[in-house]
Amino acid sequence: MITDDPFKPMAQSSDIINLQDLNDPQRDAVTTTEGPVLVIAGAGSGKTRTLVYRVAHLVEKGVPPEAILLLTFTRKASQEMLWRAGQLLNENCSRVLGGTFHGVANMLLRRYGGELGYPSSFSIIDRSDAEGIVNLLKSSLGLGKKDKRFPTKRAIINMISGSVNKSIDIEDLVQEQFGHLLDHLEDIVKLQKHYKEFKFDHGLMDYDDLLVNWKRLLTECPDVQLAISKRFSHIMVDEYQDTNLIQADIIRRTAHTHNNVMVVGDDSQSIYSFRGAEFYNIMRFPKVFADTKIIKLEENYRSTQPILSLTNDIIQNAAEKYTKTLFTSIEGDVRPKVYGGSDERDEASFIVRTVNKLVRGGVALSDIAVLFRSSFHSYKLELELGQDGLDYEKRGGMKLTESAHMKDMIAFMRVLVNPKDSLSWNRILLQLEKVGPATAQKISNLIVASDNWLEVLQAYPAGKAWQWSYRELVILFEKLVGGDQQPAVLFELALQYYQPIFERLYSDDFPKRQKDLDQLKGIMDDYKELQGFIDGTTLDPPDEASTDESDTARLVLSTIHSSKGLEFEAVFVMGLADGRFPHGGAGFSEQWEEERRLLYVAATRAKRHLYLTYPRRLMTPDRQFKRTGMSPFLSELSGGLFERVADSESDNLQSFQTHESSYSPPVKKKKSKKLEMTDFRVGARISHPFFGPGVVTKLSTARSLDIHFDRHGIKTLHLDYAKLTIL
């Protein structure tokens, strides 16, 4: 749910919007419609409201709605924004093109993909499909049969996808992150090559291909680039700090005829590097787009000032950032609380006691969240909650269409749209009793190679043991091709055929799985054509249906990554122990800085109550207890910003900073003269507290420098935010 800035009501639908509903920086962002704009939107500062008003303002000014492109990281977010813009102005806002990068790429590639050799009927494969193809290729190429150390299909896809999202060669990625697999590098590269060829030959694209091929349209097809750039005269991007290098390049190339780009984001909430997100996209935006106007949204509409003061303090020690100070007019003087449990069980017990106390004080259980860095960190807490009888839900389950039985059903629809989808044909044929992988592969290869797939299916001589079941399959496809093509009708026909197969394949729990098929039918009813259904469920799969139909309020347990964008009356951030948060391998590096931002994101989810907890003892892998202290990020906090919760062993914060934490913050040097651009020259040796020594390679008029660091390569740093020392 989009919840930021809830204290200002939306205006009613009209043909004139009232910009007085916005604060000054929001209004500035809405009305600056020409040229590049970077909006640094602090947590809870009304960025969604700003985007909504800007869409309505552009339409009101006379910009054709079809010429506006709104890119978000979920389809639901863009749909809600455009709905709100329509409520604000009129229904013309619904004609704005809003969606995810992948969704817009899909639309453009359906139209222009022929320029790259793709049919408009290409199929989009998800992660498990991709792993299935790699498994098939491993087998056909004879790789890894006798070597148990050969990387798994999941590891292979991680490497292939990682090289795409980080825009580096797979050889370099393996060298940097998978050094233990260097002996298999030649075979990994071979698999990558065959995986790419397989997808192209069978009209398939994975999620990464959508972005790669959109970029290819913009770089290899000048006429297409011109058409796309002229179509979208105004571009807006939400959560820009989460974009990868390909997405940033797509924006730059799409806007090349006008530069009317507004990106909104918060460098302090960049926490998805493991997905390929590039922190420096938002830092270097003013350099990529000359004359960028930077606007900061700092008034927070979510949290009380004591919580904001603490979160400001968490992020002030970041090595690089756009300096901002969050403030609010929300009343409240309850300071955040820090608790050090004797061990994980004591920490969990404190959380359960405090949750009960909050509920007795009138806070809804569903408005309380416990956040943690990694999913397994909540194990002891889940035991305590079970013993206490508190209901909870743990966020981050499977998507509805990722389960095997759902993929079975969707396979029937996929081959109708793209008959060359051999992966789906294999899945359908393997449902038949007595049909093995070799036979299924043989039939699917014949189907894919033919221009009349139905004739091939009808003519194939089935074996005696599976002749009857094969004939039923042929009859199904004759009905699917020859009858009403409404998605709901096709689904009913396929389900009638699949139901007995489904009950046989999943005999242990098919009644439970049946609810998923019923939900899928309801989803399909909303689509008028099959391609839209296939694309929708692949690009933005619905969440798995809940098996508990009661309306009982539940405590929310969630990883911090899954909580981004949400807010709760009370938040517990647990497991803030030295060596666990940040994790032991972070070191003083870009990872360390991302861990700091992760804590910032967690703390800014809280409206009125914030608890930071950690255990003083942790169990090692050999089941021995070791003493530990609070996270270095807690040690850095100013003591007056929080309240220490008394416990049996607590002394005061200073004693824990001195005796428990193994972290020793760098000694701060005396403040020196502020450096200016004139102090630097190309070739000068400099030092950065995290990147180490390097050489200046380029100076920019936008107060930024390109520096080649000895260990980290080239980085673009802004002099106002980087802590540089001239050697």
NORKA-V234033 format. One record per pair of residues at least 24 apart in sequence whose ideal C-beta (glycine too) atoms are under 7 Angstrom apart, sorted by the first residue. I is the first residue (numbers start at 1). J is the second residue. D is the distance in whole Angstrom. If there is no record, write none. Layout:
I & J & D
I & J & D
This chain:
2 & 48 & 5
2 & 77 & 7
2 & 80 & 5
3 & 567 & 5
4 & 44 & 5
4 & 46 & 5
4 & 47 & 6
4 & 48 & 5
4 & 49 & 7
4 & 301 & 6
4 & 302 & 7
5 & 46 & 3
5 & 49 & 4
5 & 301 & 4
6 & 301 & 6
7 & 301 & 5
10 & 84 & 6
10 & 87 & 6
10 & 88 & 6
11 & 88 & 6
13 & 86 & 7
13 & 87 & 5
13 & 88 & 7
13 & 90 & 6
14 & 89 & 7
15 & 89 & 7
15 & 90 & 6
17 & 53 & 7
17 & 56 & 5
17 & 57 & 6
17 & 60 & 6
17 & 88 & 5
17 & 89 & 6
22 & 53 & 6
23 & 299 & 6
25 & 295 & 5
25 & 296 & 6
25 & 297 & 5
26 & 50 & 5
26 & 297 & 6
28 & 295 & 5
29 & 54 & 7
29 & 295 & 5
30 & 54 & 5
30 & 57 & 5
31 & 57 & 7
32 & 293 & 6
33 & 58 & 6
33 & 61 & 7
33 & 234 & 7
34 & 260 & 6
35 & 259 & 6
35 & 260 & 7
35 & 291 & 6
35 & 293 & 7
36 & 259 & 5
36 & 261 & 5
36 & 289 & 4
36 & 291 & 7
36 & 292 & 4
37 & 262 & 4
37 & 292 & 7
37 & 293 & 5
37 & 295 & 7
38 & 263 & 6
38 & 285 & 5
38 & 286 & 6
38 & 292 & 5
38 & 294 & 5
39 & 262 & 6
39 & 264 & 4
39 & 295 & 5
39 & 297 & 6
40 & 266 & 6
40 & 267 & 7
40 & 294 & 7
40 & 296 & 5
40 & 297 & 7
40 & 322 & 5
40 & 324 & 6
41 & 264 & 5
41 & 265 & 7
41 & 266 & 6
41 & 297 & 4
42 & 266 & 6
42 & 297 & 6
42 & 298 & 5
42 & 300 & 6
42 & 324 & 5
42 & 326 & 5
43 & 266 & 7
43 & 269 & 7
43 & 300 & 7
43 & 326 & 7
43 & 604 & 4
44 & 300 & 4
44 & 301 & 6
44 & 302 & 3
44 & 303 & 6
44 & 604 & 7
45 & 297 & 4
45 & 298 & 6
45 & 299 & 6
45 & 300 & 6
46 & 297 & 6
46 & 301 & 6
47 & 264 & 5
47 & 297 & 6
48 & 81 & 6
50 & 264 & 7
50 & 297 & 7
51 & 81 & 6
51 & 236 & 6
51 & 238 & 6
51 & 264 & 6
52 & 81 & 5
52 & 84 & 5
52 & 85 & 5
52 & 88 & 7
53 & 88 & 7
54 & 236 & 7
54 & 262 & 7
55 & 81 & 7
55 & 82 & 7
55 & 85 & 4
55 & 93 & 6
55 & 96 & 6
56 & 85 & 4
56 & 88 & 4
56 & 89 & 4
56 & 93 & 6
58 & 234 & 6
59 & 89 & 6
59 & 92 & 5
59 & 93 & 6
60 & 89 & 6
63 & 233 & 7
63 & 234 & 6
65 & 92 & 5
65 & 93 & 6
65 & 95 & 4
65 & 96 & 5
66 & 95 & 6
66 & 97 & 7
67 & 231 & 7
67 & 232 & 6
67 & 233 & 4
67 & 234 & 6
68 & 96 & 5
68 & 97 & 7
68 & 234 & 5
69 & 97 & 5
69 & 232 & 4
69 & 235 & 5
70 & 96 & 6
70 & 98 & 4
70 & 236 & 5
71 & 101 & 6
71 & 104 & 7
71 & 236 & 7
71 & 237 & 5
71 & 238 & 7
72 & 98 & 7
72 & 100 & 6
72 & 238 & 5
73 & 100 & 6
73 & 238 & 7
73 & 239 & 5
73 & 242 & 6
74 & 100 & 7
74 & 540 & 7
75 & 99 & 6
75 & 100 & 6
75 & 103 & 6
75 & 540 & 4
77 & 238 & 7
100 & 539 & 7
101 & 211 & 6
101 & 247 & 5
102 & 207 & 6
102 & 210 & 5
102 & 211 & 7
102 & 539 & 5
103 & 539 & 5
105 & 210 & 4
105 & 211 & 6
105 & 214 & 4
106 & 210 & 6
106 & 535 & 6
106 & 539 & 6
108 & 214 & 6
108 & 217 & 7
108 & 228 & 7
109 & 210 & 7
109 & 213 & 6
109 & 214 & 7
112 & 217 & 6
112 & 224 & 5
113 & 213 & 7
115 & 217 & 7
115 & 221 & 5
115 & 224 & 6
116 & 213 & 6
116 & 216 & 6
116 & 217 & 7
118 & 203 & 7
119 & 203 & 5
121 & 203 & 7
121 & 417 & 6
121 & 418 & 5
122 & 203 & 5
122 & 204 & 7
122 & 205 & 6
122 & 418 & 7
123 & 203 & 6
123 & 204 & 5
123 & 414 & 6
123 & 417 & 7
123 & 418 & 4
123 & 421 & 5
124 & 205 & 6
124 & 535 & 6
124 & 538 & 5
124 & 539 & 7
125 & 204 & 5
125 & 206 & 5
125 & 423 & 7
126 & 538 & 6
127 & 157 & 7
128 & 402 & 6
129 & 423 & 6
130 & 157 & 5
130 & 206 & 5
131 & 157 & 5
132 & 423 & 6
133 & 195 & 6
133 & 198 & 6
133 & 423 & 6
134 & 191 & 6
134 & 195 & 6
137 & 191 & 6
137 & 194 & 5
137 & 195 & 6
137 & 198 & 7
138 & 191 & 7
141 & 190 & 7
141 & 194 & 7
143 & 187 & 5
143 & 191 & 7
150 & 184 & 6
151 & 181 & 6
151 & 184 & 6
151 & 188 & 7
156 & 188 & 7
156 & 191 & 6
159 & 188 & 6
160 & 192 & 5
160 & 195 & 6
161 & 208 & 6
162 & 276 & 7
164 & 208 & 4
164 & 212 & 6
165 & 208 & 7
165 & 244 & 5
165 & 275 & 7
165 & 276 & 3
166 & 276 & 5
167 & 245 & 4
167 & 246 & 6
202 & 420 & 5
202 & 421 & 6
202 & 422 & 5
202 & 448 & 6
203 & 418 & 5
203 & 420 & 5
203 & 421 & 7
204 & 421 & 7
211 & 246 & 5
211 & 247 & 6
211 & 250 & 7
212 & 246 & 7
214 & 250 & 6
215 & 246 & 6
215 & 249 & 6
215 & 250 & 5
218 & 250 & 7
218 & 253 & 4
218 & 254 & 6
219 & 253 & 7
225 & 253 & 6
228 & 254 & 6
229 & 254 & 6
229 & 255 & 7
229 & 256 & 6
229 & 257 & 4
230 & 257 & 6
233 & 258 & 6
233 & 260 & 6
234 & 260 & 5
235 & 260 & 7
235 & 261 & 5
236 & 262 & 5
237 & 263 & 4
237 & 264 & 7
238 & 264 & 5
239 & 265 & 6
240 & 264 & 6
240 & 265 & 4
240 & 281 & 7
240 & 282 & 5
241 & 265 & 4
241 & 266 & 6
241 & 267 & 6
241 & 269 & 6
241 & 270 & 4
241 & 279 & 7
241 & 282 & 5
242 & 270 & 7
242 & 272 & 5
242 & 277 & 5
243 & 277 & 7
243 & 278 & 7
243 & 281 & 5
244 & 276 & 4
244 & 277 & 6
244 & 278 & 6
245 & 278 & 5
248 & 278 & 7
248 & 281 & 5
252 & 288 & 6
259 & 289 & 6
261 & 289 & 6
267 & 321 & 6
267 & 322 & 5
268 & 315 & 5
268 & 318 & 7
268 & 321 & 6
268 & 597 & 6
268 & 600 & 5
269 & 564 & 7
269 & 597 & 6
269 & 601 & 5
270 & 597 & 6
271 & 561 & 6
271 & 564 & 7
271 & 594 & 6
271 & 597 & 5
271 & 598 & 5
271 & 601 & 6
273 & 594 & 6
280 & 715 & 7
280 & 716 & 6
283 & 320 & 6
283 & 716 & 7
283 & 718 & 6
284 & 716 & 4
286 & 702 & 5
287 & 700 & 6
287 & 702 & 5
287 & 704 & 5
287 & 716 & 6
296 & 324 & 5
298 & 324 & 5
298 & 325 & 6
298 & 326 & 6
298 & 327 & 6
299 & 327 & 6
299 & 328 & 7
300 & 326 & 5
300 & 327 & 7
300 & 328 & 4
302 & 567 & 5
302 & 607 & 6
303 & 328 & 6
303 & 330 & 7
303 & 604 & 7
303 & 606 & 6
303 & 607 & 6
304 & 328 & 7
304 & 330 & 5
304 & 332 & 3
304 & 334 & 7
304 & 608 & 6
305 & 332 & 7
306 & 332 & 7
306 & 333 & 6
306 & 334 & 6
306 & 335 & 5
306 & 336 & 6
307 & 336 & 6
307 & 603 & 7
307 & 606 & 5
307 & 610 & 5
309 & 641 & 5
310 & 336 & 5
310 & 603 & 6
310 & 637 & 7
310 & 641 & 5
310 & 642 & 6
311 & 600 & 6
311 & 603 & 5
311 & 604 & 5
313 & 637 & 5
313 & 638 & 6
313 & 641 & 6
314 & 596 & 7
314 & 599 & 6
314 & 600 & 5
314 & 603 & 6
314 & 633 & 6
315 & 600 & 5
317 & 636 & 6
318 & 593 & 6
318 & 596 & 6
319 & 593 & 6
319 & 689 & 6
319 & 690 & 5
319 & 723 & 7
320 & 717 & 7
320 & 721 & 5
320 & 722 & 6
321 & 721 & 6
322 & 721 & 7
323 & 721 & 7
332 & 608 & 6
334 & 608 & 7
334 & 609 & 7
335 & 641 & 7
335 & 642 & 5
335 & 643 & 5
336 & 610 & 4
336 & 612 & 6
336 & 642 & 5
337 & 611 & 5
337 & 642 & 6
337 & 643 & 5
337 & 645 & 5
338 & 612 & 5
338 & 634 & 7
338 & 642 & 5
338 & 644 & 6
338 & 645 & 7
339 & 611 & 7
339 & 613 & 5
339 & 645 & 4
339 & 647 & 7
340 & 614 & 6
340 & 616 & 5
340 & 630 & 6
340 & 647 & 7
340 & 650 & 6
340 & 656 & 6
341 & 613 & 7
341 & 615 & 5
341 & 616 & 7
342 & 616 & 6
342 & 617 & 7
342 & 649 & 6
343 & 615 & 5
343 & 616 & 7
343 & 617 & 4
344 & 380 & 4
344 & 615 & 5
345 & 380 & 5
347 & 574 & 6
347 & 613 & 5
347 & 614 & 7
347 & 615 & 5
348 & 380 & 5
348 & 381 & 4
348 & 384 & 4
349 & 384 & 6
350 & 613 & 6
351 & 381 & 6
351 & 572 & 5
351 & 574 & 6
351 & 613 & 7
352 & 384 & 5
352 & 385 & 6
352 & 388 & 5
352 & 390 & 7
354 & 611 & 6
355 & 390 & 7
355 & 555 & 6
358 & 570 & 5
358 & 609 & 7
363 & 569 & 5
363 & 570 & 6
364 & 553 & 6
365 & 553 & 4
365 & 554 & 6
365 & 555 & 5
366 & 553 & 4
366 & 554 & 6
366 & 556 & 7
367 & 568 & 5
367 & 569 & 4
367 & 570 & 7
368 & 555 & 6
368 & 556 & 7
368 & 568 & 6
368 & 569 & 7
368 & 570 & 5
369 & 556 & 4
369 & 558 & 6
369 & 563 & 7
369 & 568 & 4
369 & 571 & 5
369 & 605 & 7
370 & 555 & 7
370 & 557 & 5
370 & 572 & 4
370 & 574 & 6
371 & 558 & 6
371 & 560 & 5
371 & 563 & 5
371 & 571 & 6
371 & 572 & 7
371 & 573 & 5
371 & 602 & 5
371 & 605 & 7
372 & 559 & 6
372 & 574 & 5
372 & 575 & 5
373 & 560 & 6
373 & 575 & 6
373 & 580 & 7
373 & 581 & 5
373 & 598 & 7
374 & 559 & 7
375 & 559 & 6
377 & 574 & 7
377 & 575 & 4
378 & 557 & 5
381 & 574 & 7
390 & 555 & 6
391 & 552 & 5
391 & 554 & 4
391 & 555 & 7
392 & 554 & 5
392 & 555 & 4
392 & 557 & 5
393 & 554 & 4
393 & 556 & 6
394 & 557 & 4
395 & 556 & 7
395 & 557 & 7
395 & 558 & 4
395 & 562 & 5
396 & 558 & 7
396 & 559 & 6
396 & 562 & 5
397 & 544 & 5
398 & 544 & 5
399 & 541 & 4
399 & 542 & 7
399 & 543 & 6
399 & 544 & 6
400 & 516 & 6
400 & 519 & 7
400 & 541 & 6
400 & 542 & 5
400 & 543 & 6
400 & 544 & 5
400 & 545 & 6
401 & 537 & 5
401 & 541 & 4
402 & 541 & 7
403 & 516 & 6
405 & 502 & 6
405 & 506 & 6
405 & 513 & 5
405 & 516 & 7
406 & 516 & 6
406 & 520 & 6
408 & 498 & 7
409 & 494 & 6
409 & 495 & 7
409 & 498 & 6
409 & 517 & 7
409 & 520 & 6
410 & 537 & 7
412 & 494 & 4
413 & 490 & 7
413 & 530 & 6
413 & 533 & 7
413 & 534 & 6
414 & 534 & 6
416 & 480 & 6
416 & 490 & 7
416 & 530 & 6
417 & 530 & 6
417 & 531 & 6
417 & 534 & 6
419 & 447 & 7
419 & 453 & 4
420 & 448 & 5
422 & 448 & 5
431 & 501 & 5
431 & 505 & 7
432 & 466 & 5
432 & 469 & 5
432 & 470 & 6
432 & 473 & 7
433 & 466 & 6
433 & 469 & 6
434 & 463 & 7
434 & 465 & 4
434 & 466 & 4
435 & 466 & 5
454 & 481 & 6
472 & 497 & 7
487 & 524 & 5
487 & 527 & 5
487 & 529 & 7
487 & 530 & 5
487 & 533 & 5
488 & 524 & 6
488 & 525 & 5
490 & 530 & 7
491 & 521 & 6
491 & 524 & 5
512 & 547 & 7
515 & 545 & 5
516 & 545 & 6
519 & 545 & 5
560 & 598 & 5
560 & 601 & 6
560 & 602 & 5
563 & 602 & 7
563 & 605 & 6
564 & 601 & 6
566 & 605 & 6
567 & 605 & 6
567 & 607 & 6
568 & 605 & 6
568 & 606 & 7
568 & 607 & 7
569 & 607 & 5
569 & 608 & 6
569 & 609 & 7
570 & 606 & 7
570 & 608 & 7
570 & 609 & 4
571 & 605 & 5
571 & 606 & 4
571 & 610 & 6
572 & 611 & 5
572 & 613 & 6
573 & 599 & 7
573 & 602 & 5
573 & 603 & 6
573 & 612 & 5
574 & 613 & 5
575 & 614 & 7
576 & 612 & 6
576 & 613 & 7
576 & 614 & 4
576 & 630 & 6
576 & 631 & 4
576 & 634 & 6
577 & 614 & 4
577 & 615 & 6
577 & 618 & 6
577 & 628 & 5
577 & 630 & 7
577 & 631 & 6
578 & 628 & 5
578 & 629 & 5
578 & 630 & 6
578 & 631 & 6
578 & 632 & 6
578 & 661 & 5
578 & 662 & 6
578 & 663 & 6
579 & 628 & 6
580 & 618 & 7
581 & 631 & 5
588 & 690 & 6
589 & 690 & 6
593 & 690 & 7
596 & 633 & 6
599 & 633 & 5
616 & 660 & 7
629 & 656 & 6
629 & 660 & 3
629 & 661 & 3
629 & 662 & 6
630 & 656 & 6
630 & 660 & 6
630 & 661 & 6
632 & 661 & 7
632 & 663 & 4
632 & 665 & 7
635 & 661 & 5
635 & 663 & 6
636 & 665 & 6
675 & 719 & 7
675 & 724 & 6
677 & 703 & 6
677 & 719 & 6
679 & 726 & 6
680 & 705 & 6
684 & 726 & 6
685 & 727 & 4
686 & 724 & 5
686 & 725 & 6
686 & 726 & 6
686 & 727 & 6
687 & 725 & 5
687 & 727 & 6
688 & 722 & 7
688 & 723 & 7
688 & 724 & 6
689 & 723 & 5
691 & 715 & 6
693 & 727 & 7
